[in-house]
Amino acid sequence: MFVPFQRLLGTSVPFNRSPRGSGAWVLALLLLGFAACGAPGPDPIFQGPLSSGPLSAGPVPPRYQGRLEALSAALESEPDSVAWYMVRRLRAQLLQDASRGMGDLAGAQAFVEGAASVLEGRTRVAACDFVLQFRREDNRPELELVLVLESRWPRELVFTSGAGQLTMERVFVEPSGKLARVSKQVALEEAPKWSVVRDQPTEISMGFWPLGMSSEALAGRLEVHLRLLLAEVRDGVDLFSAGGLETSPAMHVELAAFLPNGALPLQDLVPAVLDQGIGIHGLMERLVRLSPSDYREASDQITALIGRATDLEISVRIAPALRWVTQGSYPGSDPREWRLWARQQILKNSGALDPSGLDLPGS
């Protein structure tokens, strides 16, 4: 089934399915989840020690404060099985208190049912695959971006979101190693509403995207990822919170016409980084032919070369190579910053970096 997507304002990777994030984000999901369950009552209010969280239908009794804070933390950072266990325990306690005639339970019940809605939504999202793909047809200069939805859930699911956003990044590299990066965020003009049935993939066209590579560029790369805010999933008559859904980038690399099209094996690239018999132009020609699936391993191996490289080799050869294959932030031109960055990356990959992200003395 192919569904043309709404117009955009302006011009093979799965969704990150977990809505985990900051505590405020999880608490917002609790509110959305409770509202999705169709619970009656007035608009949410904020009061009591849980002032950072939404409490529907009244305040939370003090005896429940600590347990609900623990539930919110479990939703954010623990396996879903832990959060489900806490929800079941809290439901049993609320039922027992209600049987004793306690009448101040509405706020706590709202919180617990909001958490249950988030967990139900996660279960359904986990049964689906969301894949962004670039396609090119009929030698068109633009690339079509397509979102492919596949489901293993036994019933039809309908995903909706209050807002959606595409983040686009174009990266161009010249034979000298000079790199240019342009980023842009594009809001979806209409709220997404996508349905998917088991074993019947749904394809949503998200428009055509030009790469716009200049004649001076050795290669260009286009990366786009999609984010849905406060998404919901409908399963029959039931509506659940799906959290924040965000894809990793769909990526397309285009080479200058004079370069071979075949991908270069990683083992042919890394030795060339410090090979003085290969000029910077030759190194960059090898680099851009690397398959994107090898970028992370290439980044790790090239980073390891910094320990035995001179400052000049870092500035002229290693830094340009890492800027192309490294996802995320990296230093400027100072070799000392690259040495510190490399040490932090090695510690992080080994698990020896302090949880705060700082390399603390004595740690």
C-alpha positions in Angstrom: 0.0 0.0 0.0 1.5 3.4 -1.0 0.3 6.6 0.6 1.4 10.0 -0.7 2.5 12.1 2.1 1.4 15.6 3.0 3.2 18.6 1.5 6.2 19.8 3.5 6.9 23.4 4.6 9.7 24.5 2.3 11.4 22.3 0.3 17.6 1.3 5.8 17.2 2.5 9.4 14.7 1.7 12.2 13.0 4.0 14.6 14.4 4.4 18.0 11.4 2.9 19.7 11.9 4.0 23.3 10.3 7.2 24.4 12.8 7.4 27.3 14.5 10.7 27.9 14.4 13.3 30.5 12.1 13.0 33.5 9.9 15.8 32.3 9.5 14.0 29.0 8.4 10.8 30.7 6.0 12.7 32.9 4.5 14.4 29.9 3.9 10.9 28.4 2.0 9.9 31.5 -0.4 12.8 31.0 -0.8 11.9 27.4 -1.3 8.3 28.2 -4.0 9.0 30.8 -5.8 11.3 28.4 -5.5 8.7 25.7 -7.3 6.2 27.9 -10.3 8.6 27.9 -10.2 9.2 31.7 -12.8 11.7 32.9 -11.9 14.7 35.1 -10.7 18.3 34.9 -7.6 19.5 33.1 -4.3 18.3 34.7 -3.0 20.2 37.6 0.5 20.4 39.2 0.8 20.4 42.9 2.5 18.6 45.8 6.1 17.2 45.9 5.5 15.8 42.4 5.2 19.4 41.1 7.2 18.5 38.0 4.7 15.9 36.9 1.1 16.1 35.6 -1.5 14.9 38.0 -5.0 14.4 36.6 -8.2 14.5 38.6 -6.5 15.7 41.8 -3.4 15.6 43.9 -1.4 12.5 44.8 -1.6 11.3 48.4 1.7 11.7 50.2 1.9 7.9 50.8 2.0 7.4 47.0 4.5 10.1 46.2 7.7 8.0 46.5 6.3 5.0 44.6 5.1 7.1 41.7 8.4 8.9 41.4 10.0 5.5 41.3 7.6 4.4 38.6 8.5 7.5 36.5 12.2 6.7 36.9 11.6 3.1 35.9 9.8 4.2 32.7 12.8 6.4 31.9 15.7 4.0 32.5 14.6 0.5 33.5 13.3 -2.4 31.3 9.6 -2.3 30.6 9.2 -5.5 32.7 10.3 -3.6 35.8 7.8 -0.8 35.1 5.0 -3.3 34.4 5.7 -5.0 37.8 5.4 -1.6 39.5 2.2 -0.8 37.7 0.6 -4.1 38.8 1.7 -3.6 42.4 0.3 0.0 42.5 -3.0 -1.1 40.9 -3.4 -3.7 43.6 -2.6 -1.2 46.3 -5.0 1.3 44.9 -7.8 -1.3 44.7 -7.1 -2.2 48.3 -7.2 1.4 49.5 -10.4 2.0 47.5 -12.1 -1.0 49.2 -11.2 0.7 52.5 -13.2 3.8 51.5 -10.2 6.1 50.9 -11.3 8.8 48.6 -8.1 10.6 47.6 -6.9 8.1 45.0 -7.9 9.8 41.7 -4.5 11.5 41.1 -2.5 8.4 41.8 -4.8 6.3 39.7 -4.4 8.8 36.8 -0.6 8.6 37.1 -0.6 4.8 37.2 -2.9 4.4 34.2 -0.9 7.0 32.2 2.2 4.8 32.8 0.3 1.7 31.7 -0.7 3.5 28.5 2.9 4.4 27.8 3.9 0.7 28.3 1.0 -0.6 26.1 2.1 1.8 23.4 5.7 0.7 23.6 4.6 -2.9 23.1 2.8 -2.1 19.9 5.6 0.1 18.6 8.1 -2.7 19.2 6.0 -4.9 17.0 6.5 -2.6 14.0 9.5 -1.6 11.9 9.8 2.0 10.6 12.4 2.3 7.9 13.5 5.5 6.0 14.8 4.8 2.5 16.2 7.0 -0.3 15.2 6.0 -3.8 16.0 7.4 -7.2 14.0 6.6 -10.3 14.3 7.4 -14.0 17.7 9.2 -13.5 16.0 12.1 -11.7 18.5 14.4 -10.0 16.4 14.4 -6.8 16.1 11.6 -4.3 12.7 10.4 -3.0 12.5 9.8 0.7 10.2 7.0 1.6 9.0 5.8 5.0 8.2 2.0 5.1 6.1 0.7 7.9 5.8 -3.0 8.6 3.8 -4.6 11.4 3.8 -8.0 13.2 0.8 -6.9 15.4 -2.3 -9.1 14.9 -4.6 -6.1 14.3 -4.4 -2.9 12.3 -2.5 -0.1 14.1 -2.9 3.6 13.4 -0.1 6.0 14.4 -0.8 9.6 14.9 1.3 12.5 16.2 0.6 16.1 17.1 3.7 17.3 15.2 6.5 15.8 13.0 9.8 17.2 12.0 12.4 16.2 9.4 16.1 17.1 10.1 18.2 17.2 7.0 22.0 17.5 6.8 24.1 17.9 3.6 27.8 17.2 3.9 30.3 17.9 1.1 34.0 17.2 1.0 36.6 18.5 -1.4 39.8 16.7 -2.5 41.8 18.8 -0.1 39.8 17.4 2.8 37.9 20.6 3.4 34.4 19.8 4.5 31.2 21.8 4.4 28.1 20.9 6.4 24.6 22.4 6.0 21.7 21.5 8.4 18.0 22.3 8.1 14.8 21.3 10.0 11.6 21.0 8.1 8.2 20.8 9.9 5.6 18.5 8.5 2.7 20.7 7.4 0.0 18.3 8.6 -0.1 16.0 11.6 0.9 12.4 10.6 -1.7 9.7 10.5 -0.4 6.4 9.3 -2.0 2.9 9.4 -0.3 -0.4 9.0 -1.6 -4.0 8.8 0.4 -7.1 9.5 2.3 -8.5 6.5 1.1 -5.5 4.4 3.8 -2.9 4.3 2.7 0.7 4.1 4.9 3.2 2.1 4.7 6.9 2.7 6.4 9.2 0.2 8.0 12.1 2.1 8.9 14.2 -0.9 11.9 14.6 -3.2 15.2 15.9 -1.9 18.0 17.4 -4.0 21.6 16.7 -3.0 22.9 19.8 -4.8 26.6 18.8 -5.0 28.9 21.4 -6.4 31.5 20.6 -9.2 34.3 21.2 -6.7 33.1 18.5 -4.4 34.7 15.0 -4.3 31.6 13.6 -2.7 28.3 14.6 -1.1 26.2 13.0 1.6 22.5 13.6 2.4 21.2 12.5 5.8 17.6 12.8 6.9 15.8 11.6 10.0 12.3 11.9 11.2 10.9 12.7 14.6 7.3 12.5 15.8 6.4 14.3 19.0 4.0 12.8 21.6 2.9 10.1 19.1 -0.1 7.9 19.8 -1.1 4.5 18.5 -4.7 3.3 18.1 -5.5 -0.4 18.3 -9.2 -0.8 17.5 -11.0 1.4 20.0 -8.0 1.7 22.3 -5.6 4.6 22.1 -2.1 4.5 23.7 0.9 6.8 24.1 3.7 5.8 21.7 6.2 8.3 23.1 8.7 10.2 21.0 9.6 8.2 17.8 12.8 9.2 16.0 14.6 7.6 13.2 18.3 7.3 12.7 19.4 9.0 9.5 18.5 7.6 6.1 21.8 8.2 4.3 22.7 8.6 0.6 26.3 9.2 -0.6 27.1 10.4 -4.1 30.5 10.5 -5.6 32.1 12.7 -8.2 31.6 11.3 -11.7 35.3 10.4 -12.2 35.5 8.1 -9.1 34.8 4.4 -9.2 31.4 3.4 -7.9 32.5 0.2 -6.0 32.8 0.4 -2.2 36.3 0.4 -0.8 37.1 -2.3 1.8 37.9 -0.9 5.3 41.2 -2.7 5.4 42.3 -0.8 2.3 41.5 2.6 3.8 43.0 2.6 7.4 46.7 1.9 6.3 46.5 4.7 3.8 45.7 7.4 6.5 49.3 7.7 7.6 50.9 6.4 4.4 53.0 9.4 3.3 53.3 7.9 -0.2 49.6 8.6 -0.7 48.8 12.3 -1.0 45.8 13.9 0.7 43.8 13.8 -2.6 44.4 10.0 -2.9 43.4 9.5 0.8 40.2 11.4 0.4 39.3 9.6 -2.8 39.6 6.3 -0.8 37.7 7.7 2.1 34.6 8.8 0.3 34.3 5.3 -1.3 33.9 3.7 2.1 30.5 2.1 2.7 28.4 4.1 5.3 28.0 0.8 7.2 31.7 0.8 7.9 31.8 4.4 9.2 31.7 3.5 12.9 34.5 0.9 12.7 36.5 3.3 10.5 36.1 6.1 13.1 37.3 3.7 15.9 40.4 2.5 13.9 41.4 6.0 12.6 41.0 7.4 16.1 43.4 4.8 17.4 46.1 6.2 15.0 46.2 9.5 16.8 48.3 8.1 19.6 51.3 7.6 17.3 50.7 10.4 14.8 52.5 13.8 14.7 50.6 17.0 15.1 50.9 17.7 11.4 49.5 14.2 10.5 46.6 14.8 12.8 45.8 18.2 11.3 46.3 17.3 7.6 45.3 13.7 7.4 43.5 12.2 10.4 41.2 15.2 11.2 39.7 15.4 7.6 39.2 11.6 7.6 37.4 11.6 10.9 35.2 14.5 10.0 33.7 12.5 7.2 33.1 9.2 9.0 32.4 10.4 12.6 28.8 11.0 13.6 28.2 13.7 16.2 30.6 16.4 17.5 34.3 16.5 17.0 37.1 19.1 17.6 38.3 21.9 15.4 41.8 22.1 14.0 44.0 22.0 17.2 45.8 18.7 17.4 45.8 18.9 21.2 42.0 18.9 21.1 42.0 15.9 18.8 44.3 14.0 21.2 42.0 14.7 24.1 38.9 13.8 22.1 40.6 10.5 21.0 41.4 9.7 24.6 37.8 10.3 25.6 36.4 8.2 22.8 38.7 5.3 23.7 37.6 5.5 27.3 34.0 5.8 26.4 34.1 2.7 24.1 35.9 0.8 26.8 33.3 1.8 29.4 36.0 3.5 31.6 34.7 7.0 31.2 33.0 8.5 34.3 29.2 8.5 33.9 29.2 12.3 34.0 31.1 12.3 30.7 34.3 13.7 32.2 37.6 12.0 32.6 38.1 12.7 36.3 41.5 12.2 38.1 41.6 8.9 39.9 38.6 7.5 38.1 
